[in-house]
Amino acid sequence: MKPAPFDYLRAGNLDEALATLAEHGSEARIIAGGQSLLPMLNMRLAKPAVLVDIMGVAGLGEVRREGEIIVVPAGVRQAALLQRPGLASEQPLLAAALPWLGHYQTRARGTVCGSAAHADPSAEIPLCLVALAGEVRLRSRRKRRVLKAADFFAGMMVTGKADDELIEAVAFPAARPGTGYAFNEVARRHGDFAIVGCAAMVEAGQIHLAVAGVADKPERRSWPRLDGSALDDALNAFAWELDAREDLHASARLRRDLVRTLGRRTIEEAGRCLA
């Protein structure tokens, strides 16, 4: 399979990339790592007139801290974030989730922001952004704006990004004292997209659970600290609130069952981290 014809621009700076997006709108696509976009081009599921490569733009390749926020710009590869010194203490959820993301080869090329832009409902980066109540920082020639992750992901491969915008960075809150984090995933094989993924945060008086792979976008719920049958009831209600998908990988029933069982396991693991 070969992509439809397109013009290629290797942007020398961010202004050049933004000008191209402003001119071409929905006919232009940003490419960085290309691990999500290139297969779509080859299958002609995406047929942009212009492809704008931003990997030569200075300032997009380094993770940085802004107080208690971990800022990951558009050029940061997934492997670079996973290999960040101290990530396991800086944000344990990211350290636990990133090894599940694709394979060594795809993580070496794929970018964190590219995964967010692709918005696959089973993907780990969108799940972590929603679980941690992270942000997506958007930029166009017109303005900069910030969307909460829960507002950015609108559906299966649908986001709140306008046609003339690019994701300048995503932002994850760093680990908070007195909070436990855990991540689990079920897939047909390691590196495949999740059938169901679960990310949990447990604090002294509250539980937060986010799930991916069930509905058309990651979903998060919060409860007071529960255990026993009360937690089972809360997870069952959550499972039935979700419009669970059916596909060749799993039934809606299996996905709901995994919300209950994998969700409980992940919450319990996060609680043990808190203890």
Backbone as CSV, one residue per row, in Angstrom:
resi,resn,N_x,N_y,N_z,CA_x,CA_y,CA_z,C_x,C_y,C_z
1,MET,0.833,-1.196,0.000,0.000,0.000,0.000,0.870,1.250,0.000
2,LYS,0.417,2.256,-0.714,1.160,3.506,-0.802,0.224,4.668,-0.486
3,PRO,0.777,5.734,0.128,-0.071,6.885,0.423,-0.463,7.641,-0.835
4,ALA,-1.540,8.402,-0.713,-1.912,9.325,-1.782,-0.849,10.423,-1.881
5,PRO,-0.693,11.061,-3.042,0.332,12.105,-3.191,0.122,13.251,-2.198
6,PHE,1.230,13.793,-1.700,1.159,14.949,-0.805,2.448,15.752,-0.939
7,ASP,2.378,17.016,-0.555,3.564,17.864,-0.464,4.167,17.708,0.929
8,TYR,5.484,17.735,0.993,6.196,17.559,2.263,6.956,18.832,2.606
9,LEU,6.745,19.320,3.834,7.462,20.494,4.326,8.167,20.134,5.621
10,ARG,9.473,20.286,5.651,10.220,20.135,6.899,10.372,21.526,7.507
11,ALA,9.569,21.781,8.525,9.520,23.124,9.102,10.828,23.451,9.810
12,GLY,11.341,24.638,9.560,12.559,25.082,10.226,12.298,25.693,11.583
13,ASN,11.073,26.151,11.796,10.691,26.715,13.085,9.185,26.557,13.255
14,LEU,8.715,26.847,14.451,7.304,26.632,14.748,6.412,27.587,13.969
15,ASP,6.861,28.812,13.755,6.058,29.772,12.992,5.787,29.265,11.576
16,GLU,6.772,28.624,10.971,6.599,28.085,9.621,5.555,26.970,9.615
17,ALA,5.608,26.109,10.613,4.620,25.035,10.711,3.219,25.596,10.930
18,LEU,3.105,26.584,11.810,1.796,27.169,12.100,1.244,27.925,10.898
19,ALA,2.103,28.583,10.135,1.650,29.281,8.931,1.089,28.299,7.913
20,THR,1.717,27.141,7.791,1.225,26.124,6.855,-0.124,25.583,7.304
21,LEU,-0.275,25.352,8.611,-1.571,24.903,9.125,-2.641,25.965,8.900
22,ALA,-2.288,27.228,9.111,-3.257,28.306,8.901,-3.685,28.390,7.441
23,GLU,-2.752,28.135,6.533,-3.062,28.226,5.104,-3.886,27.041,4.616
24,HIS,-3.550,25.844,5.069,-4.154,24.637,4.494,-5.230,24.001,5.376
25,GLY,-5.298,24.359,6.653,-6.348,23.844,7.522,-6.388,22.332,7.575
26,SER,-7.554,21.769,7.313,-7.745,20.319,7.419,-6.976,19.535,6.366
27,GLU,-6.437,20.213,5.350,-5.660,19.538,4.311,-4.198,19.338,4.705
28,ALA,-3.803,19.859,5.877,-2.427,19.700,6.359,-2.422,18.825,7.603
29,ARG,-1.368,18.023,7.751,-1.187,17.199,8.941,0.240,17.363,9.452
30,ILE,0.352,17.381,10.770,1.658,17.419,11.418,2.201,16.001,11.529
31,ILE,3.498,15.832,11.261,4.156,14.551,11.497,5.394,14.789,12.350
32,ALA,5.576,13.910,13.339,6.779,13.956,14.170,7.408,12.570,14.131
33,GLY,6.915,11.645,14.965,7.418,10.278,14.904,6.809,9.460,13.784
34,GLY,5.546,9.710,13.496,4.878,9.046,12.381,4.386,7.639,12.644
35,GLN,4.484,7.156,13.888,4.120,5.763,14.146,2.613,5.518,14.089
36,SER,1.822,6.539,14.269,0.369,6.427,14.093,-0.060,6.912,12.718
37,LEU,0.536,8.022,12.269,0.088,8.642,11.021,0.515,7.861,9.783
38,LEU,1.745,7.350,9.754,2.226,6.680,8.542,1.383,5.466,8.152
39,PRO,0.988,4.596,9.085,0.088,3.507,8.678,-1.230,4.016,8.106
40,MET,-1.749,5.115,8.661,-2.994,5.665,8.134,-2.796,6.240,6.734
41,LEU,-1.628,6.831,6.485,-1.325,7.311,5.137,-1.228,6.146,4.161
42,ASN,-0.540,5.097,4.571,-0.356,3.951,3.675,-1.673,3.264,3.334
43,MET,-2.586,3.243,4.296,-3.901,2.642,4.048,-4.893,3.645,3.455
44,ARG,-4.425,4.858,3.256,-5.242,5.956,2.710,-6.463,6.265,3.573
45,LEU,-6.322,6.002,4.863,-7.330,6.471,5.806,-7.140,7.960,6.079
46,ALA,-5.930,8.445,5.853,-5.636,9.879,5.903,-5.005,10.270,4.572
47,LYS,-5.504,11.348,3.978,-4.998,11.788,2.673,-4.764,13.301,2.675
48,PRO,-3.792,13.757,3.485,-3.526,15.195,3.526,-2.871,15.680,2.239
49,ALA,-3.088,16.952,1.939,-2.404,17.563,0.799,-0.981,17.967,1.163
50,VAL,-0.773,18.287,2.447,0.535,18.746,2.917,0.872,18.032,4.220
51,LEU,2.104,17.529,4.305,2.612,16.914,5.525,3.698,17.830,6.082
52,VAL,3.526,18.255,7.332,4.446,19.211,7.949,5.264,18.490,9.017
53,ASP,6.553,18.327,8.761,7.461,17.634,9.677,8.039,18.646,10.666
54,ILE,7.814,18.417,11.969,8.268,19.374,12.983,9.475,18.880,13.778
55,MET,10.064,17.751,13.386,11.162,17.217,14.190,12.441,18.038,14.083
56,GLY,12.508,18.958,13.131,13.662,19.842,13.054,13.486,21.146,13.804
57,VAL,12.339,21.316,14.462,12.055,22.563,15.179,12.751,22.545,16.540
58,ALA,13.534,23.560,16.815,14.261,23.636,18.083,13.296,23.846,19.247
59,GLY,13.652,23.268,20.390,12.896,23.501,21.613,11.758,22.547,21.867
60,LEU,11.560,21.563,20.990,10.437,20.639,21.161,10.875,19.259,21.648
61,GLY,12.164,19.074,21.910,12.651,17.731,22.178,13.040,17.427,23.612
62,GLU,12.805,18.363,24.542,13.262,18.156,25.915,12.100,18.237,26.900
63,VAL,11.989,17.212,27.751,11.026,17.245,28.854,11.509,18.273,29.875
64,ARG,10.574,18.999,30.474,10.958,19.984,31.483,9.942,19.985,32.631
65,ARG,10.366,20.503,33.751,9.474,20.687,34.895,9.058,22.148,34.997
66,GLU,7.770,22.350,35.261,7.244,23.665,35.610,6.574,23.506,36.964
67,GLY,7.331,23.684,38.022,6.797,23.437,39.350,6.436,21.971,39.523
68,GLU,5.173,21.705,39.781,4.705,20.330,39.994,4.120,19.717,38.723
69,ILE,4.469,20.267,37.573,3.970,19.777,36.290,5.137,19.273,35.443
70,ILE,4.943,18.104,34.822,5.909,17.548,33.874,5.426,17.913,32.474
71,VAL,6.176,18.737,31.779,5.783,19.220,30.455,6.547,18.428,29.395
72,VAL,5.792,17.828,28.477,6.374,16.993,27.426,6.074,17.643,26.077
73,PRO,7.033,18.334,25.463,6.791,19.005,24.182,6.592,18.026,23.027
74,ALA,6.214,18.581,21.882,5.752,17.778,20.745,6.815,16.878,20.143
75,GLY,8.090,17.190,20.340,9.138,16.384,19.724,9.703,15.290,20.606
76,VAL,9.192,15.134,21.815,9.752,14.152,22.750,9.292,12.748,22.370
77,ARG,10.252,11.877,22.146,9.932,10.493,21.812,9.473,9.744,23.064
78,GLN,8.651,8.726,22.839,8.138,7.936,23.957,9.276,7.281,24.735
79,ALA,10.282,6.784,24.023,11.423,6.157,24.693,12.170,7.151,25.575
80,ALA,12.267,8.397,25.140,12.976,9.408,25.927,12.258,9.681,27.241
81,LEU,10.933,9.724,27.212,10.191,9.932,28.455,10.337,8.719,29.366
82,LEU,10.246,7.521,28.798,10.386,6.304,29.597,11.760,6.232,30.252
83,GLN,12.785,6.704,29.553,14.155,6.628,30.066,14.551,7.848,30.899
84,ARG,13.628,8.749,31.144,13.929,9.950,31.924,14.402,9.543,33.324
85,PRO,15.555,10.021,33.761,16.036,9.673,35.097,15.042,10.094,36.181
86,GLY,14.754,9.170,37.086,13.874,9.480,38.207,12.397,9.464,37.896
87,LEU,12.005,9.000,36.695,10.583,9.034,36.342,9.742,8.212,37.310
88,ALA,10.266,7.104,37.810,9.486,6.229,38.688,9.057,6.938,39.965
89,SER,9.849,7.874,40.444,9.442,8.645,41.616,8.754,9.946,41.218
90,GLU,9.137,10.500,40.072,8.545,11.757,39.610,7.081,11.572,39.249
91,GLN,6.759,10.486,38.557,5.365,10.153,38.239,5.279,8.637,38.012
92,PRO,4.985,7.872,39.074,4.969,6.410,38.978,3.993,5.867,37.942
93,LEU,2.895,6.560,37.715,1.921,6.049,36.751,2.511,6.019,35.344
94,LEU,3.211,7.071,34.958,3.854,7.079,33.641,4.911,5.984,33.542
95,ALA,5.692,5.820,34.594,6.735,4.792,34.579,6.139,3.398,34.440
96,ALA,4.958,3.177,35.009,4.305,1.872,34.914,3.621,1.666,33.572
97,ALA,3.089,2.737,32.983,2.294,2.606,31.758,3.136,2.566,30.491
98,LEU,4.213,3.334,30.436,4.962,3.485,29.185,5.555,2.180,28.648
99,PRO,5.997,1.232,29.478,6.499,-0.024,28.903,5.447,-0.819,28.136
100,TRP,4.171,-0.543,28.383,3.089,-1.211,27.656,2.840,-0.583,26.288
101,LEU,3.429,0.564,26.042,3.122,1.346,24.846,3.933,0.802,23.668
102,GLY,3.286,0.070,22.790,3.938,-0.417,21.582,5.115,-1.321,21.880
103,HIS,6.186,-1.159,21.100,7.384,-1.986,21.200,8.611,-1.076,21.236
104,TYR,9.783,-1.647,21.517,11.010,-0.846,21.565,11.157,0.016,20.313
105,GLN,10.907,-0.602,19.152,11.134,0.112,17.893,10.174,1.284,17.729
106,THR,8.897,1.076,18.062,7.925,2.157,17.884,8.122,3.250,18.923
107,ARG,8.511,2.872,20.145,8.769,3.896,21.164,9.993,4.738,20.820
108,ALA,10.929,4.159,20.088,12.132,4.905,19.695,11.822,6.001,18.688
109,ARG,10.720,5.868,17.954,10.336,6.860,16.945,9.095,7.661,17.353
110,GLY,8.131,6.980,17.920,6.856,7.629,18.223,6.994,8.685,19.299
111,THR,6.196,9.740,19.198,6.222,10.819,20.183,5.039,10.708,21.133
112,VAL,5.225,11.275,22.305,4.160,11.285,23.309,2.975,12.105,22.802
113,CYS,3.254,13.285,22.265,2.173,14.143,21.768,1.494,13.541,20.546
114,GLY,2.241,12.789,19.728,1.633,12.128,18.582,0.591,11.116,18.994
115,SER,0.867,10.373,20.075,-0.117,9.421,20.582,-1.359,10.143,21.085
116,ALA,-1.157,11.278,21.752,-2.305,12.068,22.206,-3.115,12.584,21.022
117,ALA,-2.437,13.063,19.984,-3.134,13.593,18.810,-3.919,12.510,18.085
118,HIS,-3.372,11.292,18.054,-4.042,10.178,17.372,-5.324,9.784,18.092
119,ALA,-5.323,9.866,19.414,-6.524,9.664,20.236,-7.168,8.302,20.046
120,ASP,-6.338,7.269,19.949,-6.902,5.920,19.943,-7.484,5.637,21.326
121,PRO,-8.718,5.140,21.404,-9.356,4.957,22.716,-8.717,3.884,23.577
122,SER,-7.812,3.075,23.002,-7.129,2.033,23.768,-5.712,2.420,24.172
123,ALA,-5.254,3.591,23.784,-3.844,3.949,23.944,-3.513,4.393,25.366
124,GLU,-2.254,4.179,25.740,-1.813,4.432,27.106,-1.625,5.917,27.416
125,ILE,-1.095,6.696,26.473,-0.855,8.119,26.745,-2.167,8.860,27.009
126,PRO,-3.193,8.721,26.162,-4.464,9.359,26.499,-5.019,8.906,27.847
127,LEU,-4.871,7.609,28.155,-5.358,7.106,29.443,-4.640,7.794,30.599
128,CYS,-3.328,7.907,30.525,-2.580,8.560,31.600,-2.939,10.036,31.732
129,LEU,-3.129,10.707,30.606,-3.522,12.116,30.666,-4.856,12.292,31.370
130,VAL,-5.815,11.438,31.051,-7.130,11.532,31.689,-7.038,11.120,33.153
131,ALA,-6.318,10.039,33.440,-6.206,9.551,34.815,-5.595,10.595,35.739
132,LEU,-4.583,11.299,35.256,-3.873,12.280,36.072,-4.468,13.677,35.982
133,ALA,-5.575,13.815,35.230,-6.177,15.135,34.996,-5.146,16.089,34.394
134,GLY,-4.435,15.582,33.379,-3.432,16.380,32.696,-4.033,17.360,31.708
135,GLU,-3.149,18.048,30.989,-3.567,19.088,30.048,-2.908,18.886,28.694
136,VAL,-3.567,19.404,27.673,-3.020,19.436,26.319,-2.881,20.904,25.919
137,ARG,-1.666,21.295,25.568,-1.386,22.684,25.218,-1.373,22.830,23.700
138,LEU,-2.288,23.633,23.198,-2.482,23.807,21.759,-1.989,25.181,21.317
139,ARG,-1.522,25.233,20.072,-1.038,26.514,19.551,-1.385,26.648,18.082
140,SER,-1.801,27.843,17.697,-2.024,28.205,16.297,-1.445,29.597,16.084
141,ARG,-1.569,30.111,14.871,-1.135,31.498,14.627,-2.028,32.480,15.372
142,ARG,-3.239,32.051,15.657,-4.207,32.942,16.294,-3.964,33.086,17.794
143,LYS,-3.641,31.968,18.446,-3.569,31.998,19.911,-2.977,30.695,20.437
144,ARG,-2.717,30.722,21.733,-2.433,29.517,22.501,-3.642,29.222,23.381
145,ARG,-3.906,27.951,23.606,-4.951,27.595,24.558,-4.620,26.242,25.178
146,VAL,-5.256,25.977,26.309,-5.018,24.749,27.062,-6.354,24.060,27.290
147,LEU,-6.396,22.759,27.004,-7.582,21.952,27.264,-7.263,20.894,28.300
148,LYS,-8.177,20.706,29.238,-8.076,19.557,30.120,-8.175,18.289,29.281
149,ALA,-7.449,17.256,29.686,-7.444,16.013,28.910,-8.849,15.462,28.727
150,ALA,-9.669,15.555,29.757,-11.031,15.030,29.663,-11.849,15.763,28.610
151,ASP,-11.501,17.015,28.329,-12.203,17.783,27.299,-11.554,17.624,25.923
152,PHE,-10.258,17.330,25.901,-9.548,17.198,24.625,-9.990,15.952,23.868
153,PHE,-10.109,14.825,24.565,-10.485,13.574,23.902,-12.001,13.521,23.774
154,ALA,-12.474,13.606,22.530,-13.909,13.730,22.274,-14.549,12.452,21.761
155,GLY,-13.766,11.483,21.326,-14.301,10.246,20.766,-13.187,9.455,20.119
156,MET,-13.562,8.419,19.385,-12.556,7.572,18.751,-11.788,8.353,17.688
157,MET,-10.519,8.648,17.985,-9.651,9.410,17.091,-10.234,10.786,16.769
158,VAL,-10.970,11.332,17.717,-11.554,12.673,17.593,-11.106,13.489,18.803
159,THR,-10.626,14.696,18.556,-10.139,15.549,19.639,-10.717,16.953,19.515
160,GLY,-10.408,17.758,20.523,-10.831,19.152,20.511,-9.874,20.080,19.799
161,LYS,-8.889,19.546,19.107,-7.911,20.364,18.378,-8.529,20.914,17.098
162,ALA,-8.362,22.215,16.859,-8.833,22.826,15.616,-7.872,22.487,14.477
163,ASP,-8.353,22.643,13.242,-7.551,22.262,12.072,-6.261,23.063,11.946
164,ASP,-6.252,24.289,12.446,-5.046,25.116,12.309,-4.161,25.063,13.548
165,GLU,-4.449,24.146,14.465,-3.677,24.024,15.697,-2.777,22.790,15.665
166,LEU,-1.712,22.867,16.426,-0.912,21.685,16.719,-0.776,21.554,18.231
167,ILE,-0.451,20.341,18.667,-0.180,20.124,20.087,1.250,20.569,20.359
168,GLU,1.393,21.634,21.110,2.728,22.138,21.452,3.358,21.294,22.557
169,ALA,2.532,20.806,23.482,3.026,19.974,24.578,1.838,19.341,25.282
170,VAL,2.105,18.272,26.005,1.144,17.743,26.971,1.771,17.888,28.350
171,ALA,0.922,18.001,29.374,1.403,18.266,30.728,0.779,17.274,31.701
172,PHE,1.645,16.595,32.449,1.212,15.621,33.452,1.553,16.147,34.844
173,PRO,0.605,16.139,35.781,0.971,16.469,37.160,1.980,15.467,37.715
174,ALA,2.972,15.966,38.426,3.929,15.081,39.089,3.242,14.378,40.256
175,ALA,3.898,13.347,40.766,3.339,12.585,41.883,3.131,13.489,43.094
176,ARG,2.016,13.261,43.766,1.699,14.023,44.970,2.019,13.188,46.204
177,PRO,2.528,13.803,47.251,2.738,13.059,48.495,1.415,12.488,49.004
178,GLY,1.476,11.296,49.565,0.275,10.681,50.108,-0.663,10.130,49.063
179,THR,-0.160,9.851,47.867,-0.977,9.308,46.776,-0.297,8.066,46.212
180,GLY,-1.083,6.995,46.035,-0.584,5.781,45.409,-1.052,5.692,43.968
181,TYR,-0.208,5.145,43.108,-0.500,5.045,41.676,-0.293,3.605,41.216
182,ALA,-1.120,3.168,40.270,-0.940,1.830,39.694,-1.539,1.792,38.300
183,PHE,-1.001,0.885,37.486,-1.449,0.720,36.099,-1.483,-0.764,35.773
184,ASN,-2.541,-1.183,35.071,-2.638,-2.551,34.563,-3.300,-2.530,33.195
185,GLU,-3.041,-3.560,32.423,-3.585,-3.634,31.069,-3.752,-5.091,30.668
186,VAL,-4.795,-5.364,29.896,-4.985,-6.671,29.270,-4.974,-6.468,27.765
187,ALA,-4.097,-7.201,27.077,-4.013,-7.166,25.618,-3.767,-8.581,25.120
188,ARG,-4.010,-8.814,23.832,-3.772,-10.141,23.269,-2.304,-10.540,23.390
189,ARG,-1.420,-9.573,23.204,0.005,-9.797,23.410,0.619,-8.467,23.800
190,HIS,1.744,-8.527,24.480,2.379,-7.302,24.939,2.746,-6.420,23.741
191,GLY,2.360,-5.147,23.825,2.621,-4.212,22.737,1.419,-3.953,21.862
192,ASP,0.422,-4.851,21.912,-0.823,-4.598,21.190,-1.619,-3.516,21.913
193,PHE,-2.576,-2.926,21.206,-3.479,-2.000,21.877,-4.265,-2.748,22.945
194,ALA,-4.556,-2.055,24.029,-5.228,-2.680,25.162,-6.658,-3.072,24.813
195,ILE,-7.064,-4.245,25.281,-8.492,-4.556,25.327,-9.120,-3.686,26.405
196,VAL,-8.495,-3.673,27.573,-8.849,-2.721,28.636,-7.567,-2.338,29.361
197,GLY,-7.405,-1.055,29.608,-6.324,-0.557,30.446,-6.912,0.197,31.622
198,CYS,-6.271,0.087,32.785,-6.754,0.755,33.996,-5.621,1.528,34.654
199,ALA,-5.909,2.741,35.064,-4.955,3.578,35.789,-5.649,4.100,37.038
200,ALA,-5.029,3.879,38.196,-5.666,4.250,39.464,-4.776,5.188,40.262
201,MET,-5.431,6.110,40.969,-4.796,6.964,41.974,-5.600,6.807,43.252
202,VAL,-4.912,6.565,44.347,-5.583,6.410,45.638,-4.969,7.394,46.623
203,GLU,-5.833,8.214,47.231,-5.424,9.163,48.256,-6.051,8.748,49.578
204,ALA,-5.761,9.504,50.618,-6.246,9.134,51.943,-7.765,9.009,51.985
205,GLY,-8.461,9.865,51.269,-9.918,9.832,51.347,-10.622,9.629,50.028
206,GLN,-9.876,9.328,48.959,-10.518,9.269,47.643,-9.805,8.282,46.725
207,ILE,-10.604,7.709,45.813,-10.119,6.798,44.778,-10.430,7.422,43.425
208,HIS,-9.476,7.359,42.493,-9.707,7.769,41.109,-9.327,6.596,40.208
209,LEU,-10.213,6.239,39.291,-9.925,5.163,38.340,-10.264,5.640,36.939
210,ALA,-9.325,5.476,36.018,-9.569,5.758,34.601,-9.380,4.473,33.814
211,VAL,-10.199,4.304,32.776,-10.118,3.096,31.950,-10.033,3.496,30.481
212,ALA,-9.322,2.677,29.715,-9.219,2.846,28.263,-9.573,1.535,27.591
213,GLY,-9.961,1.626,26.319,-10.273,0.434,25.547,-11.705,-0.027,25.649
214,VAL,-12.483,0.593,26.516,-13.865,0.148,26.740,-14.815,0.934,25.845
215,ALA,-14.830,2.244,26.011,-15.700,3.120,25.224,-14.872,3.785,24.119
216,ASP,-15.384,4.873,23.567,-14.688,5.514,22.442,-13.644,6.540,22.876
217,LYS,-13.422,6.667,24.187,-12.377,7.538,24.723,-12.122,7.112,26.165
218,PRO,-10.994,7.505,26.741,-10.751,7.172,28.144,-11.784,7.837,29.049
219,GLU,-12.167,7.123,30.091,-13.151,7.638,31.044,-12.601,7.498,32.456
220,ARG,-12.931,8.471,33.299,-12.443,8.476,34.685,-13.604,8.696,35.642
221,ARG,-13.537,8.022,36.791,-14.499,8.220,37.870,-13.752,8.342,39.188
222,SER,-14.387,9.024,40.141,-13.817,9.199,41.478,-14.852,8.818,42.522
223,TRP,-14.384,8.206,43.605,-15.244,7.815,44.725,-14.509,8.080,46.032
224,PRO,-15.259,8.176,47.142,-14.586,8.147,48.442,-13.928,6.783,48.638
225,ARG,-13.033,6.673,49.612,-12.358,5.396,49.839,-13.393,4.318,50.150
226,LEU,-13.412,3.304,49.300,-14.349,2.189,49.427,-13.568,0.891,49.478
227,ASP,-14.176,-0.132,50.024,-13.604,-1.471,49.941,-14.745,-2.483,49.969
228,GLY,-14.392,-3.755,49.863,-15.388,-4.811,49.930,-16.473,-4.674,48.889
229,SER,-17.703,-4.968,49.301,-18.829,-4.955,48.363,-19.156,-3.548,47.879
230,ALA,-18.846,-2.532,48.687,-19.119,-1.153,48.256,-18.270,-0.792,47.036
231,LEU,-17.016,-1.231,47.029,-16.159,-0.990,45.868,-16.643,-1.804,44.673
232,ASP,-17.039,-3.047,44.912,-17.586,-3.868,43.825,-18.797,-3.193,43.191
233,ASP,-19.682,-2.651,44.024,-20.888,-1.993,43.508,-20.527,-0.755,42.686
234,ALA,-19.555,0.018,43.161,-19.146,1.224,42.433,-18.545,0.865,41.080
235,LEU,-17.714,-0.168,41.045,-17.100,-0.589,39.784,-18.132,-1.170,38.828
236,ASN,-19.103,-1.890,39.365,-20.160,-2.432,38.507,-20.976,-1.300,37.888
237,ALA,-21.298,-0.288,38.692,-22.049,0.854,38.158,-21.236,1.575,37.082
238,PHE,-19.940,1.747,37.320,-19.061,2.385,36.335,-19.054,1.583,35.038
239,ALA,-18.919,0.264,35.154,-18.882,-0.592,33.962,-20.136,-0.433,33.121
240,TRP,-21.277,-0.309,33.776,-22.533,-0.203,33.029,-22.803,1.208,32.523
241,GLU,-22.120,2.202,33.097,-22.244,3.567,32.568,-21.543,3.717,31.222
242,LEU,-20.562,2.869,30.962,-19.753,2.980,29.749,-20.455,2.339,28.566
243,ASP,-20.363,2.986,27.421,-20.890,2.426,26.174,-19.822,1.494,25.606
244,ALA,-19.765,0.286,26.157,-18.676,-0.640,25.847,-18.729,-1.092,24.394
245,ARG,-17.537,-1.143,23.778,-17.422,-1.521,22.371,-17.396,-3.037,22.206
246,GLU,-17.849,-3.487,21.036,-17.695,-4.880,20.603,-16.829,-4.874,19.351
247,ASP,-15.811,-5.725,19.302,-15.013,-5.865,18.087,-14.417,-7.263,18.038
248,LEU,-13.541,-7.516,17.078,-12.987,-8.853,16.925,-12.087,-9.247,18.079
249,HIS,-11.655,-8.286,18.893,-10.750,-8.589,19.997,-11.488,-8.975,21.273
250,ALA,-12.646,-8.385,21.515,-13.348,-8.636,22.774,-14.794,-8.180,22.668
251,SER,-15.634,-8.830,23.449,-17.042,-8.448,23.533,-17.210,-7.308,24.528
252,ALA,-18.353,-6.648,24.462,-18.671,-5.616,25.449,-18.736,-6.225,26.848
253,ARG,-19.236,-7.452,26.939,-19.329,-8.118,28.243,-17.946,-8.322,28.854
254,LEU,-16.989,-8.801,28.041,-15.633,-8.986,28.558,-15.042,-7.661,29.008
255,ARG,-15.249,-6.629,28.241,-14.687,-5.328,28.613,-15.289,-4.837,29.933
256,ARG,-16.577,-5.010,30.127,-17.188,-4.606,31.401,-16.655,-5.461,32.549
257,ASP,-16.493,-6.752,32.311,-15.932,-7.620,33.351,-14.533,-7.159,33.751
258,LEU,-13.750,-6.730,32.768,-12.394,-6.272,33.065,-12.393,-4.945,33.823
259,VAL,-13.366,-4.089,33.566,-13.482,-2.868,34.371,-13.652,-3.240,35.839
260,ARG,-14.479,-4.256,36.103,-14.717,-4.679,37.490,-13.478,-5.333,38.103
261,THR,-12.921,-6.322,37.405,-11.844,-7.126,37.998,-10.484,-6.445,37.913
262,LEU,-10.124,-5.980,36.715,-8.840,-5.297,36.562,-8.862,-3.953,37.277
263,GLY,-10.030,-3.297,37.260,-10.158,-2.038,37.978,-9.926,-2.216,39.466
264,ARG,-10.523,-3.259,40.047,-10.328,-3.504,41.480,-8.865,-3.822,41.785
265,ARG,-8.260,-4.674,40.963,-6.853,-5.022,41.192,-5.971,-3.778,41.158
266,THR,-6.237,-2.897,40.203,-5.407,-1.698,40.056,-5.603,-0.753,41.233
267,ILE,-6.826,-0.603,41.679,-7.096,0.234,42.859,-6.396,-0.334,44.087
268,GLU,-6.471,-1.647,44.261,-5.823,-2.269,45.419,-4.307,-2.094,45.366
269,GLU,-3.721,-2.216,44.177,-2.273,-2.018,44.047,-1.891,-0.575,44.368
270,ALA,-2.697,0.378,43.893,-2.421,1.784,44.202,-2.549,2.037,45.699
271,GLY,-3.531,1.389,46.333,-3.693,1.525,47.778,-2.507,0.987,48.550
272,ARG,-1.928,-0.113,48.072,-0.738,-0.658,48.739,0.458,0.282,48.577
273,CYS,0.544,0.957,47.433,1.612,1.950,47.247,1.451,3.111,48.222
274,LEU,0.200,3.467,48.496,-0.081,4.536,49.455,0.337,4.116,50.855
275,ALA,0.051,2.851,51.187,0.376,2.353,52.523,1.883,2.308,52.739
